[in-house]
Amino acid sequence: MISIKRFSELSYKEAVVLWNEGFKYYFSNMTMTVDAFIRKLANEGLSPEHSVVAYVDHVAVGFAINGFREMDGKKIAWNGGTGIKPEFRGQGIGKVLIEACLDVYREQGVDLALLEAVAQNERAIALYKKMGYEVFEELVFLQQNGAMTIDAFHTNSNFEIVRGIPEDIQSLEFFQPIKAWQVQVPSCKGAESIIVKKGNEVLAYAVYQRMMDEKHNIQTIALNQCEIKESIDDQKVADFILYHVFQPYHKIKRMVRNLSKNNQLVYNTLLAAGFETFVEQVHMSNRLDQSIKESIQ
């Protein structure tokens, strides 16, 4: 018999043991330490109190962890990870966990529920669809390791650059709030923004993060968001902003997180510059408030 309790009843140590067991043999290494798990909770706005754990004979065997945010007056929920111990998979526990999450979402007045799933995880995607979720976009993680040539983005344009913080992009006319959870503005702690302008017109924005070593040398540049306003110069603008995001061009690690394939201009420009796909996901939504029509593009 399966019973459900709240994730907050676990100690941090118990939670991390369950997390690591629940993602054992997963598509990528999801192993966490206690410190890393605590940082994840804080950075992604995850709520142990409103997350769930499945028990079989009083033993914790699986979990689903949730986060909540407000966007444009709507309450958004996110499934930040559903894991089940290997020996208990295929026994209907995933369905019970998702049902329990949806009950929590309704209790909390959630309008829209989101999650991402690895594209190869067909079994999980099929379950989510049965529970009311729909795929609305495909996401990719891209990477480029090594030096880049100076003409990687073929730019000789002279637009204006305004540098700032991620929150600066939220007031822009073409700002898109519905992104994969980990690249939304509240998740981009320690990141920077670039806004590209021509006169008074805003043409593009990007949010990215530079990770340094102990000597303050750049080790990794990670792009979280990049949107280009449609115009006759949009390819030039795409080259220009990506050129400035990914400098310096010497040998470092460059990556792009959860880029929508619908963002074709940015996607194709990155591929042309030598970036390669290393993870593919689907972005899924469940409109608990059926009045939501235009939130998902």
Backbone as CSV, one residue per row, in Angstrom:
resi,resn,N_x,N_y,N_z,CA_x,CA_y,CA_z,C_x,C_y,C_z
1,MET,0.848,-1.195,0.000,0.000,0.000,0.000,0.885,1.247,0.000
2,ILE,0.555,2.193,-0.873,1.337,3.418,-1.010,0.683,4.527,-0.192
3,SER,1.489,5.207,0.610,0.991,6.371,1.341,1.853,7.575,0.982
4,ILE,1.283,8.768,1.190,1.959,10.012,0.824,2.158,10.879,2.060
5,LYS,3.368,11.403,2.200,3.662,12.388,3.233,4.378,13.571,2.582
6,ARG,4.578,14.626,3.334,5.266,15.803,2.814,6.788,15.638,2.938
7,PHE,7.480,16.176,1.975,8.938,16.102,1.912,9.588,16.752,3.129
8,SER,8.930,17.743,3.701,9.478,18.482,4.843,9.626,17.613,6.085
9,GLU,9.004,16.441,6.106,9.139,15.549,7.255,10.486,14.832,7.275
10,LEU,11.212,14.870,6.163,12.534,14.247,6.101,13.599,15.208,6.617
11,SER,14.644,14.675,7.215,15.818,15.489,7.509,16.552,15.741,6.196
12,TYR,17.472,16.724,6.191,18.234,16.977,4.973,19.014,15.732,4.548
13,LYS,19.582,15.041,5.500,20.350,13.836,5.177,19.447,12.772,4.559
14,GLU,18.274,12.570,5.145,17.330,11.593,4.592,16.873,12.005,3.201
15,ALA,16.653,13.308,3.021,16.194,13.823,1.734,17.223,13.570,0.641
16,VAL,18.497,13.804,0.956,19.550,13.621,-0.046,19.744,12.146,-0.374
17,VAL,19.659,11.281,0.625,19.748,9.842,0.360,18.621,9.411,-0.574
18,LEU,17.405,9.888,-0.319,16.263,9.536,-1.167,16.435,10.115,-2.564
19,TRP,16.893,11.375,-2.652,17.144,11.997,-3.961,18.121,11.152,-4.783
20,ASN,19.242,10.800,-4.183,20.271,10.050,-4.910,19.792,8.663,-5.315
21,GLU,19.036,8.011,-4.438,18.487,6.703,-4.778,17.407,6.830,-5.859
22,GLY,16.597,7.878,-5.748,15.506,8.067,-6.705,15.984,8.336,-8.110
23,PHE,17.185,8.918,-8.247,17.734,9.201,-9.570,18.859,8.237,-9.969
24,LYS,18.964,7.131,-9.268,19.970,6.131,-9.611,19.685,5.547,-10.984
25,TYR,20.711,5.403,-11.807,20.603,4.890,-13.187,19.820,5.840,-14.090
26,TYR,19.788,7.113,-13.734,19.075,8.106,-14.553,19.897,8.417,-15.797
27,PHE,19.350,9.278,-16.680,20.007,9.592,-17.944,21.287,10.392,-17.752
28,SER,21.385,11.124,-16.655,22.600,11.860,-16.326,22.834,11.731,-14.824
29,ASN,24.015,12.087,-14.394,24.370,11.958,-12.980,23.690,13.067,-12.177
30,MET,22.761,12.704,-11.312,21.996,13.660,-10.512,22.413,13.633,-9.040
31,THR,23.528,12.990,-8.731,23.950,12.820,-7.344,24.179,14.162,-6.659
32,MET,23.683,14.288,-5.435,23.779,15.519,-4.650,24.463,15.254,-3.309
33,THR,25.135,16.292,-2.801,25.543,16.324,-1.396,24.484,17.125,-0.637
34,VAL,24.563,17.098,0.687,23.606,17.870,1.481,23.744,19.358,1.166
35,ASP,24.972,19.856,1.089,25.182,21.277,0.800,24.621,21.647,-0.574
36,ALA,24.884,20.822,-1.574,24.385,21.099,-2.924,22.862,21.074,-2.950
37,PHE,22.263,20.164,-2.191,20.807,20.071,-2.157,20.184,21.308,-1.523
38,ILE,20.786,21.788,-0.442,20.275,22.995,0.217,20.369,24.190,-0.732
39,ARG,21.479,24.293,-1.477,21.611,25.371,-2.460,20.554,25.258,-3.548
40,LYS,20.259,24.048,-3.966,19.241,23.840,-4.998,17.880,24.317,-4.514
41,LEU,17.522,23.968,-3.296,16.244,24.411,-2.733,16.139,25.937,-2.761
42,ALA,17.217,26.606,-2.348,17.196,28.069,-2.270,17.193,28.707,-3.655
43,ASN,18.072,28.253,-4.546,18.223,28.879,-5.852,17.001,28.695,-6.746
44,GLU,16.299,27.579,-6.585,15.181,27.275,-7.468,13.820,27.483,-6.797
45,GLY,13.833,28.024,-5.593,12.573,28.303,-4.917,11.743,27.067,-4.652
46,LEU,12.399,25.964,-4.304,11.693,24.706,-4.059,11.158,24.664,-2.626
47,SER,10.016,24.034,-2.467,9.310,24.033,-1.186,9.143,22.611,-0.653
48,PRO,9.984,22.169,0.288,9.789,20.840,0.887,8.406,20.677,1.507
49,GLU,7.853,21.766,2.059,6.538,21.706,2.701,5.437,21.340,1.715
50,HIS,5.607,21.723,0.451,4.597,21.464,-0.567,5.071,20.451,-1.609
51,SER,6.050,19.629,-1.196,6.523,18.521,-2.016,6.131,17.215,-1.326
52,VAL,6.197,16.110,-2.080,5.610,14.868,-1.565,6.594,13.703,-1.638
53,VAL,6.384,12.760,-0.711,7.176,11.533,-0.647,6.216,10.350,-0.608
54,ALA,6.519,9.313,-1.384,5.720,8.084,-1.390,6.374,7.043,-0.493
55,TYR,5.551,6.392,0.313,6.026,5.352,1.224,5.344,4.032,0.887
56,VAL,6.129,2.957,0.958,5.593,1.597,0.874,6.023,0.875,2.146
57,ASP,5.057,0.424,2.907,5.344,-0.241,4.199,6.256,0.626,5.066
58,HIS,5.920,1.910,5.133,6.611,2.882,5.986,8.050,3.181,5.540
59,VAL,8.414,2.782,4.315,9.742,3.062,3.763,9.587,4.068,2.628
60,ALA,10.372,5.145,2.660,10.319,6.149,1.604,10.918,5.572,0.328
61,VAL,10.126,5.578,-0.762,10.582,4.930,-1.998,10.609,5.882,-3.193
62,GLY,10.016,7.062,-3.052,9.992,7.999,-4.174,9.542,9.370,-3.719
63,PHE,9.722,10.354,-4.595,9.390,11.736,-4.224,9.098,12.548,-5.480
64,ALA,8.437,13.680,-5.263,8.304,14.729,-6.275,8.440,16.052,-5.545
65,ILE,9.345,16.888,-6.015,9.644,18.140,-5.322,9.172,19.324,-6.158
66,ASN,8.523,20.300,-5.500,7.822,21.364,-6.205,8.311,22.755,-5.830
67,GLY,8.206,23.652,-6.809,8.474,25.066,-6.584,7.284,25.891,-7.044
68,PHE,7.177,27.117,-6.531,6.034,27.986,-6.837,6.522,29.414,-7.063
69,ARG,5.908,30.074,-8.062,6.211,31.476,-8.342,4.955,32.177,-8.849
70,GLU,4.976,33.513,-8.739,3.922,34.350,-9.300,4.428,34.975,-10.597
71,MET,3.604,34.910,-11.650,3.940,35.532,-12.932,2.696,36.162,-13.524
72,ASP,2.767,37.462,-13.755,1.645,38.173,-14.377,0.325,37.889,-13.661
73,GLY,0.369,37.839,-12.334,-0.838,37.617,-11.558,-1.305,36.180,-11.506
74,LYS,-0.545,35.262,-12.091,-0.885,33.845,-12.066,0.107,33.094,-11.190
75,LYS,-0.372,32.051,-10.523,0.505,31.225,-9.699,0.985,30.038,-10.525
76,ILE,2.311,29.906,-10.604,2.929,28.867,-11.412,3.591,27.852,-10.490
77,ALA,3.387,26.568,-10.779,4.058,25.497,-10.046,5.009,24.771,-10.983
78,TRP,6.054,24.219,-10.412,7.042,23.486,-11.203,7.431,22.210,-10.493
79,ASN,7.432,21.119,-11.223,7.947,19.856,-10.709,9.454,19.856,-10.940
80,GLY,10.209,20.033,-9.858,11.656,20.140,-9.955,12.387,18.823,-9.822
81,GLY,11.673,17.712,-9.932,12.305,16.400,-9.892,11.384,15.354,-9.314
82,THR,11.164,14.287,-10.067,10.414,13.128,-9.579,11.332,11.924,-9.678
83,GLY,11.596,11.296,-8.542,12.497,10.154,-8.526,11.918,8.995,-7.736
84,ILE,12.230,7.790,-8.178,11.742,6.568,-7.523,12.901,5.583,-7.425
85,LYS,13.058,4.967,-6.283,14.113,3.971,-6.123,13.976,2.885,-7.189
86,PRO,15.088,2.424,-7.760,15.030,1.489,-8.897,14.162,0.261,-8.658
87,GLU,14.225,-0.314,-7.466,13.489,-1.548,-7.202,11.982,-1.337,-7.082
88,PHE,11.542,-0.070,-7.050,10.108,0.219,-6.940,9.538,0.853,-8.215
89,ARG,10.351,0.961,-9.251,9.864,1.541,-10.499,8.938,0.569,-11.227
90,GLY,8.015,1.112,-12.007,7.074,0.289,-12.754,5.940,-0.270,-11.926
91,GLN,5.714,0.286,-10.722,4.661,-0.217,-9.832,3.563,0.816,-9.577
92,GLY,3.498,1.849,-10.412,2.438,2.845,-10.279,2.725,3.951,-9.288
93,ILE,3.944,3.985,-8.748,4.267,5.004,-7.742,4.364,6.385,-8.371
94,GLY,4.884,6.455,-9.603,4.963,7.745,-10.298,3.604,8.392,-10.448
95,LYS,2.618,7.608,-10.806,1.254,8.138,-10.970,0.726,8.676,-9.643
96,VAL,0.958,7.960,-8.566,0.503,8.405,-7.246,1.185,9.714,-6.865
97,LEU,2.470,9.833,-7.161,3.208,11.054,-6.835,2.679,12.255,-7.617
98,ILE,2.431,12.076,-8.905,1.940,13.191,-9.720,0.526,13.578,-9.304
99,GLU,-0.300,12.596,-8.991,-1.643,12.904,-8.478,-1.559,13.716,-7.190
100,ALA,-0.638,13.325,-6.314,-0.467,14.051,-5.050,0.011,15.478,-5.308
101,CYS,0.909,15.652,-6.268,1.370,17.002,-6.615,0.221,17.852,-7.134
102,LEU,-0.592,17.301,-8.010,-1.720,18.053,-8.559,-2.700,18.440,-7.456
103,ASP,-2.878,17.571,-6.461,-3.718,17.930,-5.314,-3.122,19.116,-4.557
104,VAL,-1.793,19.093,-4.363,-1.118,20.215,-3.693,-1.289,21.494,-4.512
105,TYR,-1.127,21.395,-5.827,-1.261,22.574,-6.689,-2.659,23.187,-6.556
106,ARG,-3.663,22.340,-6.543,-5.041,22.863,-6.414,-5.243,23.509,-5.052
107,GLU,-4.701,22.895,-4.003,-4.794,23.487,-2.660,-4.149,24.871,-2.621
108,GLN,-3.069,25.037,-3.390,-2.309,26.283,-3.389,-2.818,27.289,-4.426
109,GLY,-3.891,26.951,-5.128,-4.463,27.871,-6.106,-3.597,28.072,-7.333
110,VAL,-2.895,27.027,-7.750,-2.004,27.111,-8.913,-2.822,27.194,-10.201
111,ASP,-2.407,28.102,-11.075,-3.054,28.274,-12.377,-2.396,27.441,-13.468
112,LEU,-1.074,27.330,-13.412,-0.326,26.655,-14.471,0.788,25.829,-13.854
113,ALA,0.859,24.550,-14.234,1.912,23.656,-13.751,2.877,23.351,-14.892
114,LEU,4.155,23.411,-14.591,5.196,23.182,-15.583,6.137,22.075,-15.126
115,LEU,6.767,21.427,-16.081,7.858,20.508,-15.796,8.672,20.305,-17.060
116,GLU,9.918,19.838,-16.871,10.732,19.421,-17.999,11.031,17.937,-17.842
117,ALA,11.125,17.240,-18.970,11.467,15.824,-18.952,12.494,15.551,-20.043
118,VAL,13.455,14.696,-19.741,14.445,14.308,-20.745,13.717,13.660,-21.916
119,ALA,14.060,14.080,-23.123,13.313,13.656,-24.315,13.305,12.139,-24.480
120,GLN,14.366,11.463,-24.052,14.438,10.003,-24.198,13.607,9.268,-23.152
121,ASN,13.141,9.990,-22.130,12.393,9.348,-21.048,10.921,9.209,-21.456
122,GLU,10.683,8.368,-22.436,9.352,8.235,-23.030,8.318,7.743,-22.021
123,ARG,8.744,6.901,-21.114,7.811,6.350,-20.118,7.269,7.460,-19.217
124,ALA,8.167,8.339,-18.741,7.736,9.442,-17.882,6.857,10.418,-18.662
125,ILE,7.232,10.717,-19.894,6.455,11.661,-20.704,5.044,11.127,-20.930
126,ALA,4.931,9.832,-21.182,3.606,9.226,-21.374,2.762,9.352,-20.110
127,LEU,3.396,9.170,-18.937,2.668,9.323,-17.677,2.187,10.751,-17.506
128,TYR,3.066,11.720,-17.752,2.689,13.122,-17.584,1.519,13.478,-18.500
129,LYS,1.532,12.952,-19.714,0.422,13.221,-20.639,-0.889,12.656,-20.096
130,LYS,-0.829,11.470,-19.518,-2.036,10.877,-18.929,-2.567,11.718,-17.780
131,MET,-1.676,12.440,-17.117,-2.057,13.257,-15.965,-2.433,14.682,-16.364
132,GLY,-2.536,14.946,-17.663,-3.031,16.243,-18.119,-1.991,17.197,-18.643
133,TYR,-0.732,16.790,-18.685,0.326,17.654,-19.200,0.409,17.533,-20.722
134,GLU,0.854,18.622,-21.352,1.058,18.636,-22.795,2.441,19.209,-23.095
135,VAL,3.088,18.667,-24.123,4.360,19.228,-24.575,4.074,20.500,-25.362
136,PHE,4.737,21.618,-24.987,4.531,22.845,-25.759,5.811,23.373,-26.394
137,GLU,6.977,22.799,-26.022,8.207,23.163,-26.717,9.282,22.130,-26.417
138,GLU,10.262,22.084,-27.318,11.429,21.241,-27.123,12.593,22.116,-26.690
139,LEU,13.378,21.617,-25.729,14.489,22.371,-25.158,15.797,21.641,-25.415
140,VAL,16.878,22.413,-25.553,18.193,21.807,-25.733,19.215,22.481,-24.821
141,PHE,20.171,21.683,-24.379,21.384,22.194,-23.769,22.479,22.082,-24.830
142,LEU,23.191,23.171,-25.045,24.271,23.194,-26.018,25.594,23.440,-25.317
143,GLN,26.681,23.010,-25.958,27.992,23.282,-25.392,29.017,23.499,-26.498
144,GLN,30.049,24.240,-26.135,31.183,24.464,-27.024,32.409,24.525,-26.139
145,ASN,33.331,23.607,-26.339,34.539,23.562,-25.533,35.742,23.921,-26.394
146,GLY,36.607,24.761,-25.863,37.800,25.144,-26.593,37.732,26.581,-27.064
147,ALA,38.738,26.965,-27.820,38.804,28.331,-28.326,37.801,28.525,-29.459
148,MET,37.358,29.778,-29.618,36.489,30.135,-30.733,37.238,31.121,-31.626
149,THR,36.945,31.052,-32.927,37.571,32.000,-33.837,36.937,33.374,-33.649
150,ILE,37.674,34.408,-33.945,37.213,35.765,-33.705,35.981,36.106,-34.525
151,ASP,35.783,35.389,-35.647,34.619,35.662,-36.495,33.512,34.631,-36.299
152,ALA,33.485,33.989,-35.122,32.505,32.927,-34.873,31.074,33.392,-35.090
153,PHE,30.783,34.635,-34.762,29.433,35.155,-34.944,29.359,36.231,-36.033
154,HIS,30.410,36.369,-36.840,30.390,37.189,-38.059,29.829,38.597,-37.808
155,THR,30.278,39.246,-36.762,29.689,40.543,-36.441,30.631,41.697,-36.755
156,ASN,30.108,42.703,-37.423,30.822,43.968,-37.593,29.863,45.131,-37.337
157,SER,28.773,44.825,-36.611,27.752,45.829,-36.322,28.178,46.686,-35.137
158,ASN,27.510,47.815,-34.969,27.874,48.747,-33.916,26.628,49.209,-33.168
159,PHE,25.901,48.241,-32.617,24.744,48.576,-31.803,25.201,49.011,-30.409
160,GLU,24.279,49.566,-29.653,24.577,49.978,-28.284,24.330,48.824,-27.332
161,ILE,25.181,48.702,-26.325,25.037,47.659,-25.302,24.770,48.307,-23.950
162,VAL,23.775,47.774,-23.243,23.508,48.178,-21.865,23.674,46.931,-20.997
163,ARG,24.621,46.964,-20.080,24.867,45.816,-19.204,24.192,46.045,-17.859
164,GLY,23.687,44.966,-17.281,23.002,45.113,-16.003,22.764,43.781,-15.337
165,ILE,21.624,43.668,-14.638,21.259,42.461,-13.903,20.038,41.821,-14.567
166,PRO,19.771,40.537,-14.286,18.651,39.856,-14.943,17.311,40.570,-14.797
167,GLU,17.065,41.197,-13.650,15.775,41.862,-13.429,15.518,42.991,-14.439
168,ASP,16.580,43.498,-15.069,16.427,44.603,-16.016,15.604,44.218,-17.242
169,ILE,15.585,42.938,-17.582,14.893,42.532,-18.815,13.382,42.414,-18.630
170,GLN,12.916,42.389,-17.379,11.511,42.080,-17.120,10.552,43.169,-17.583
171,SER,11.048,44.380,-17.758,10.183,45.478,-18.199,10.195,45.667,-19.709
172,LEU,10.959,44.843,-20.429,11.056,45.001,-21.878,9.776,44.525,-22.557
173,GLU,9.451,45.148,-23.657,8.190,44.881,-24.361,8.071,43.433,-24.801
174,PHE,9.157,42.815,-25.227,9.084,41.454,-25.747,9.672,40.424,-24.768
175,PHE,9.771,40.805,-23.486,10.210,39.868,-22.451,9.265,38.676,-22.385
176,GLN,9.832,37.470,-22.297,9.032,36.241,-22.237,9.241,35.566,-20.882
177,PRO,8.254,35.665,-19.978,8.439,35.130,-18.621,8.402,33.608,-18.539
178,ILE,7.638,32.955,-19.429,7.499,31.503,-19.337,8.695,30.838,-20.000
179,LYS,9.663,30.502,-19.171,10.864,29.801,-19.592,11.023,28.556,-18.723
180,ALA,11.934,27.677,-19.122,12.284,26.577,-18.231,12.683,27.165,-16.879
181,TRP,12.239,26.536,-15.812,12.327,27.096,-14.458,13.727,27.557,-14.087
182,GLN,14.723,26.760,-14.437,16.088,27.050,-13.999,16.733,28.210,-14.748
183,VAL,16.088,28.701,-15.801,16.628,29.878,-16.497,15.705,31.084,-16.368
184,GLN,14.641,30.965,-15.589,13.817,32.132,-15.303,14.616,33.122,-14.462
185,VAL,14.224,34.378,-14.512,14.980,35.429,-13.823,15.222,35.116,-12.339
186,PRO,14.221,34.658,-11.551,14.493,34.394,-10.127,15.533,33.305,-9.876
187,SER,15.748,32.423,-10.878,16.744,31.356,-10.724,18.144,31.796,-11.126
188,CYS,18.254,32.965,-11.740,19.540,33.403,-12.304,20.343,34.241,-11.323
189,LYS,20.543,33.711,-10.132,21.291,34.443,-9.107,22.766,34.546,-9.512
190,GLY,23.326,35.740,-9.401,24.708,35.955,-9.769,24.945,36.112,-11.250
191,ALA,23.865,36.197,-12.029,23.994,36.327,-13.482,24.047,37.799,-13.889
192,GLU,24.284,38.026,-15.168,24.349,39.359,-15.746,23.375,39.443,-16.910
193,SER,23.059,40.660,-17.317,22.226,40.838,-18.508,22.914,41.766,-19.493
194,ILE,22.575,41.582,-20.760,22.964,42.501,-21.835,21.690,42.866,-22.582
195,ILE,21.490,44.137,-22.787,20.394,44.621,-23.625,21.014,45.347,-24.811
196,VAL,20.567,45.011,-26.018,21.084,45.624,-27.239,20.058,46.626,-27.754
197,LYS,20.526,47.826,-28.057,19.649,48.903,-28.509,20.186,49.539,-29.787
198,LYS,19.264,50.133,-30.533,19.616,50.994,-31.662,18.810,52.270,-31.469
199,GLY,19.477,53.335,-31.027,18.748,54.528,-30.625,17.933,54.220,-29.393
200,ASN,16.640,54.491,-29.444,15.751,54.199,-28.311,15.083,52.835,-28.412
201,GLU,15.351,52.119,-29.497,14.686,50.830,-29.709,15.509,49.688,-29.132
202,VAL,14.861,48.849,-28.294,15.508,47.653,-27.761,15.368,46.535,-28.780
203,LEU,16.500,45.908,-29.140,16.515,44.901,-30.194,16.697,43.478,-29.673
204,ALA,17.299,43.331,-28.506,17.579,41.984,-27.995,17.974,42.063,-26.532
205,TYR,17.876,40.920,-25.860,18.399,40.817,-24.502,18.946,39.415,-24.268
206,ALA,19.855,39.321,-23.326,20.414,38.032,-22.926,20.709,38.060,-21.439
207,VAL,20.598,36.899,-20.817,20.995,36.705,-19.425,22.012,35.570,-19.417
208,TYR,23.148,35.798,-18.798,24.205,34.799,-18.818,25.016,34.885,-17.528
209,GLN,25.808,33.855,-17.304,26.587,33.778,-16.076,28.026,33.391,-16.409
210,ARG,28.954,34.066,-15.761,30.366,33.744,-15.912,30.875,33.124,-14.619
211,MET,31.384,31.904,-14.702,31.919,31.204,-13.535,33.441,31.324,-13.534
212,MET,33.980,31.711,-12.399,35.411,31.978,-12.276,36.107,30.901,-11.437
213,ASP,37.431,30.773,-11.641,38.218,29.931,-10.748,38.714,30.767,-9.571
214,GLU,39.549,30.182,-8.730,39.991,30.875,-7.526,40.862,32.098,-7.832
215,LYS,41.386,32.161,-9.051,42.196,33.317,-9.462,41.380,34.326,-10.270
216,HIS,40.059,34.132,-10.285,39.128,35.020,-10.974,39.291,34.994,-12.497
217,ASN,39.789,33.867,-12.998,39.807,33.642,-14.441,38.514,32.961,-14.846
218,ILE,37.948,33.350,-15.987,36.690,32.763,-16.445,36.930,31.308,-16.852
219,GLN,36.124,30.406,-16.265,36.182,28.985,-16.588,35.016,28.564,-17.486
220,THR,33.838,29.142,-17.215,32.627,28.756,-17.929,31.755,29.980,-18.163
221,ILE,31.156,30.055,-19.338,30.119,31.045,-19.619,28.858,30.281,-19.972
222,ALA,27.781,30.538,-19.239,26.519,29.837,-19.457,25.433,30.837,-19.849
223,LEU,24.826,30.629,-20.996,23.729,31.476,-21.470,22.410,30.895,-20.995
224,ASN,21.616,31.711,-20.290,20.332,31.262,-19.759,19.155,31.704,-20.624
225,GLN,19.198,32.924,-21.116,18.124,33.445,-21.955,18.716,34.318,-23.051
226,CYS,18.087,34.309,-24.220,18.458,35.229,-25.294,17.269,35.355,-26.239
227,GLU,16.757,36.556,-26.363,15.620,36.814,-27.241,15.967,37.972,-28.177
228,ILE,15.619,37.808,-29.445,15.898,38.803,-30.473,14.573,39.320,-31.025
229,LYS,14.410,40.621,-31.045,13.205,41.213,-31.626,13.254,41.061,-33.140
230,GLU,12.153,40.642,-33.716,12.120,40.432,-35.170,12.285,41.759,-35.903
231,SER,13.242,41.793,-36.835,13.497,42.993,-37.625,14.319,42.605,-38.842
232,ILE,14.556,43.572,-39.719,15.362,43.276,-40.914,16.826,43.021,-40.534
233,ASP,17.212,43.454,-39.327,18.590,43.280,-38.861,18.719,42.171,-37.831
234,ASP,17.719,41.298,-37.701,17.731,40.380,-36.558,18.921,39.414,-36.570
235,GLN,19.383,38.987,-37.737,20.567,38.115,-37.760,21.807,38.873,-37.291
236,LYS,21.952,40.112,-37.708,23.074,40.926,-37.241,23.003,41.131,-35.728
237,VAL,21.799,41.336,-35.230,21.622,41.533,-33.787,21.971,40.251,-33.032
238,ALA,21.534,39.099,-33.556,21.847,37.819,-32.915,23.355,37.594,-32.856
239,ASP,24.035,37.819,-33.958,25.492,37.678,-33.973,26.144,38.631,-32.980
240,PHE,25.655,39.845,-32.946,26.243,40.880,-32.096,26.123,40.531,-30.620
241,ILE,24.937,40.149,-30.182,24.744,39.899,-28.756,25.461,38.626,-28.317
242,LEU,25.447,37.590,-29.153,26.127,36.347,-28.792,27.644,36.527,-28.798
243,TYR,28.130,37.358,-29.692,29.554,37.698,-29.711,29.979,38.289,-28.364
244,HIS,29.164,39.188,-27.833,29.521,39.844,-26.576,29.266,38.948,-25.362
245,VAL,28.285,38.053,-25.429,28.053,37.128,-24.313,29.225,36.181,-24.136
246,PHE,29.737,35.636,-25.232,30.692,34.538,-25.134,32.160,34.952,-25.219
247,GLN,32.454,36.237,-25.156,33.855,36.655,-24.998,34.324,36.342,-23.579
248,PRO,35.608,36.115,-23.345,36.695,36.064,-24.325,36.670,34.766,-25.124
249,TYR,37.363,34.756,-26.245,37.272,33.627,-27.166,38.356,32.577,-26.967
250,HIS,39.174,32.700,-25.916,40.182,31.663,-25.695,39.506,30.404,-25.133
251,LYS,40.306,29.394,-24.836,39.776,28.077,-24.476,39.122,28.086,-23.105
252,ILE,37.787,28.064,-23.084,36.985,27.913,-21.876,35.776,27.062,-22.240
253,LYS,34.968,26.743,-21.256,33.735,25.999,-21.508,32.593,26.980,-21.724
254,ARG,31.836,26.777,-22.789,30.661,27.606,-23.071,29.446,26.700,-23.188
255,MET,28.344,27.107,-22.570,27.149,26.282,-22.612,25.904,27.147,-22.699
256,VAL,24.834,26.530,-23.163,23.527,27.178,-23.274,22.530,26.266,-22.583
257,ARG,21.740,26.831,-21.662,20.824,26.033,-20.856,19.389,26.177,-21.348
258,ASN,18.746,25.055,-21.560,17.300,25.018,-21.819,16.851,26.035,-22.867
259,LEU,17.518,26.029,-23.999,17.123,26.892,-25.112,15.979,26.238,-25.875
260,SER,14.916,26.991,-26.115,13.788,26.458,-26.885,14.160,26.375,-28.363
261,LYS,13.834,25.248,-28.974,14.046,25.127,-30.414,13.153,26.081,-31.188
262,ASN,12.093,26.565,-30.543,11.247,27.575,-31.186,12.003,28.880,-31.404
263,ASN,13.047,29.109,-30.613,13.889,30.287,-30.747,14.900,30.010,-31.870
264,GLN,14.393,29.906,-33.095,15.177,29.358,-34.195,16.379,30.215,-34.559
265,LEU,16.237,31.525,-34.499,17.350,32.387,-34.890,18.546,32.177,-33.967
266,VAL,18.308,32.218,-32.667,19.397,32.019,-31.711,19.941,30.595,-31.812
267,TYR,19.064,29.624,-31.893,19.456,28.216,-31.992,20.353,27.978,-33.205
268,ASN,19.921,28.434,-34.371,20.695,28.216,-35.595,22.007,28.982,-35.593
269,THR,22.004,30.171,-35.006,23.233,30.961,-34.936,24.266,30.271,-34.053
270,LEU,23.829,29.689,-32.956,24.740,28.964,-32.075,25.290,27.712,-32.752
271,LEU,24.437,26.972,-33.454,24.901,25.773,-34.161,25.944,26.147,-35.212
272,ALA,25.694,27.240,-35.928,26.636,27.678,-36.965,27.984,28.079,-36.368
273,ALA,27.980,28.499,-35.094,29.214,28.915,-34.432,29.956,27.745,-33.782
274,GLY,29.419,26.539,-33.918,30.120,25.357,-33.414,29.583,24.756,-32.142
275,PHE,28.470,25.267,-31.628,27.853,24.665,-30.445,27.176,23.350,-30.828
276,GLU,27.191,22.403,-29.895,26.607,21.086,-30.135,25.624,20.730,-29.024
277,THR,24.602,19.972,-29.370,23.588,19.543,-28.398,24.134,18.408,-27.535
278,PHE,23.919,18.504,-26.206,24.293,17.380,-25.352,23.151,16.891,-24.470
279,VAL,22.065,17.645,-24.360,20.864,17.173,-23.663,19.658,17.741,-24.397
280,GLU,18.619,16.911,-24.553,17.358,17.366,-25.127,16.234,17.082,-24.137
281,GLN,15.356,18.055,-23.956,14.225,17.903,-23.052,12.942,18.364,-23.742
282,VAL,11.819,17.970,-23.153,10.533,18.543,-23.544,10.033,19.386,-22.384
283,HIS,9.397,20.499,-22.712,8.794,21.383,-21.718,7.295,21.130,-21.764
284,MET,6.713,20.800,-20.611,5.319,20.387,-20.551,4.538,21.303,-19.610
285,SER,3.256,21.474,-19.923,2.403,22.330,-19.102,1.072,21.650,-18.837
286,ASN,0.481,22.013,-17.712,-0.853,21.549,-17.340,-1.627,22.773,-16.877
287,ARG,-2.597,23.209,-17.672,-3.358,24.411,-17.359,-4.461,24.076,-16.362
288,LEU,-4.159,24.222,-15.089,-5.162,23.961,-14.061,-6.249,25.024,-14.088
289,ASP,-5.882,26.244,-14.486,-6.849,27.305,-14.762,-7.089,27.295,-16.262
290,GLN,-8.228,26.775,-16.676,-8.498,26.599,-18.100,-8.667,27.919,-18.846
291,SER,-8.707,29.026,-18.119,-8.842,30.321,-18.784,-7.520,30.789,-19.380
292,ILE,-6.415,30.122,-19.010,-5.102,30.504,-19.541,-5.033,30.055,-21.009
293,LYS,-4.959,31.017,-21.908,-4.903,30.700,-23.334,-3.591,31.137,-23.969
294,GLU,-3.087,32.285,-23.557,-1.966,32.879,-24.260,-0.651,32.814,-23.493
295,SER,-0.620,32.175,-22.320,0.601,32.175,-21.516,1.698,31.338,-22.150
296,ILE,1.323,30.317,-22.881,2.288,29.403,-23.480,2.312,29.649,-24.967
297,GLN,3.479,29.941,-25.484,3.637,30.174,-26.919,4.204,28.913,-27.572
